[in-house]
Amino acid sequence: MLRHRQWLLKSRPEGALSLGDFEFREQHIPDPELAPGQILVQNLMFSCAATMRNWMNAPGRSHRSIDLGTPMLGPGGSQVVKSNHARFPVGTRVTLLAPWEDYSVLEPDTSPTPITALPSEVKLTEALGIYSLNSCTAYFGLLEVGQPKVGETVVVSAAAGSVGSMVVQIAKIVGCRVIGVAGGRDKCDLVVEHLGADAAIDYKHEDVGARLRELCPKGVDVYFDNVGGDILAAVMDNIAVKGRIAVCGQVASYDSGAPAPGLRDMMRVIYRSVTVRGFVMDEFMQDVDTARADMKRWVAEGRLRHHEDIRTGFENLPHAFMALFNGESRGTVIVESGEPAEG
Amino acid sequence: MLRHRQWLLKSRPEGALSLGDFEFREQHIPDPELAPGQILVQNLMFSCAATMRNWMNAPGRSHRSIDLGTPMLGPGGSQVVKSNHARFPVGTRVTLLAPWEDYSVLEPDTSPTPITALPSEVKLTEALGIYSLNSCTAYFGLLEVGQPKVGETVVVSAAAGSVGSMVVQIAKIVGCRVIGVAGGRDKCDLVVEHLGADAAIDYKHEDVGARLRELCPKGVDVYFDNVGGDILAAVMDNIAVKGRIAVCGQVASYDSGAPAPGLRDMMRVIYRSVTVRGFVMDEFMQDVDTARADMKRWVAEGRLRHHEDIRTGFENLPHAFMALFNGESRGTVIVESGEPAEG
């Protein structure tokens, strides 16, 4: 028998998340029988991404929707503990879109989302941190969608976060001037001193529009938008001619229950010839190896780093996830589930 | 002495245009002396474009703003009547951004907007109609900004208008399925029967969202947006994954006095990977000869046509311009000024 804990989606949140939106379940289950091609994994680590908040909504409001009464889903790092698949022998470590549960039966060849075996030299925390799909999102969103040119000014919101902190550094690596927007003095210090941005704007205590006018007298060439709302509006007021906005997330509105308010002045989009391009990481899946190779090189050269905010205890997963929305987290929040006792 | 009529911008309109926003002035002026490099033109024809409504606003709300008390500006067709410039001898016909007045002194080499001599085989009405910058706007906005592929579905608003009618036809020429949106049954019939669209939606009498769902079950690949507002919102509800929106105008809001309402649901922009790209014709100025060559070939092949809605009398200019906003016009509205008597 296996001790099997789960966090299920109990209700679709309206407004801010609460613990009551999640239901904890603990069972003892028999060791599962595997069909051909199946594997049993033990999920060892879970990372938390803001976009998972969207997956809690009803279908049609995001590109993915978790069914009520089923486990929450998020990026995970797991180990194969039983196998009926030649390419995934017992002991293989994988990254995957993992249900929030101790054990999952998977079928790698038919899984709609990739289950990727990890090379032995990569740590699970690195796979969920610096080399994660979040980092690839930063890489492709900035370089492919934003198309920054040497010397251009790039603005990034949620600049101390998992995606934003990588955008700041990659934009510096490719030769841009970078302004990070973050909440609070501590995060702003981190963005400038640790990540290397040229300046930071504390949206909680500063007038973002006024600071952008001051810091970007020639306008914002590329805006990597993680938050939407008022900061998007302030950037639009300061966008350069032929400016590009890579729309990655709209965290400012995730808790509002209402649709993200959007772009408020389309005439400016016209007469400044602005490109606004939404994207999801799925578009670039075929090129993640390129992104990871570049990032590994930059890490080796000491030009790229990542903060992994590692927490412990499967029981704490919802609380750790909620930290993304109350401004408490830095970098990537990763929860180590802790060894479940077998009984 | 020359009889010299002018229409001046009297006040910046808030809400719908009225005749009171324009002031008519008539003077008799001495035949002007020309400095070296200057020419005197007689403005024979004026065409009316919706974007001129934006130029009536205060600076900062558009890429061009007409000063109060100075003549309105719009595309014009003129003839050189006195010349101090070797490349523009007396009799040369030119297109230009023309002040609404009988005579203008111009300096072709320093003019901020191009003054283009017309080849003798091109009629002035054609230069202001089918081969105008409006048509080039349709050409570049569709082909360069919208990037339509063979077999894709293109939706165009203001489809019976000067720009929209060209977009419908060019989209058919490059192998797309085309849905035009226009106001009223007559215009919709014109869009399908005369311009060759696959279907038309009458936004005044039909539910645009419901009709788009029905007509575009696989979603809208390219939307050429001339109007913004509710029609933009309905298209966004039906946009295909990797859909592109070429934002050319926002006529629905020009008369509201408020900023164009914009894109209302940014999450959809993200999870459908939508590109929203505003543009102005100025971006493509260096390539207009290519556009005109293509259009001439299509005209010769009988695949492209244009309706010129020709009206008479300089005195009627504001009224003709206002016809763009009350749904009365078709194609390009051109006003022949009528020969002013010389006295």
Interface residues (C-beta under 8 A of the other chain):
Chain A: N54 R61 S62 H63 G228 L232 K242 V247 C248 G249 Q250 S253 P259 A260 P261 G262 L263 R264 D265 M266 M267 R268 V269 I270 Y271 R272 S273 V274 T275 V276 R277 G278 F279 V280 E283
Chain B: N54 R61 S62 H63 G228 L232 K242 V247 C248 G249 Q250 S253 P259 A260 P261 G262 L263 R264 D265 M266 M267 R268 V269 I270 Y271 R272 S273 V274 T275 V276 R277 G278 F279 V280 E283
